[in-house]
Amino acid sequence: MGIISWIVLGLLAGIVAKILLPGRDPGGLIGTTIIGVIGAFVGGWISARFLDRPITNEFYDGATWAAAIGGSLVLLVVYRIFFGHSRSR
């Protein structure tokens, strides 16, 4: 998979992560999207490095999607913990 595919996958993973963890985010839509893209890269790296599950070159591989969404969820939770109370609601 190329870099453009990872970015598209990250955008979609960020949307899924936002649906699974609804609520207000300090960064809004743009911040959540960036977290999704970074989460896809982090999830893929963790999957390949520590779980001994190399990421395939196929865009429609379920394990690749699960790693991307999982990475996005983790980053979204960490982002909310550190920056969730930085502005008044």
Sequence and secondary structure as in RCSB ss.txt:
>XXXX:A:sequence
MGIISWIVLGLLAGIVAKILLPGRDPGGLIGTTIIGVIGAFVGGWISARFLDRPITNEFYDGATWAAAIGGSLVL
LVVYRIFFGHSRSR
>XXXX:A:secstr
  HHHHHHHHHHHHHHHHHHS S  TTHHHHHHHHHHHHHHHHHHHHHHTS     S TT HHHHHHHHHHHHHH
HHHHHHHHTTSS  
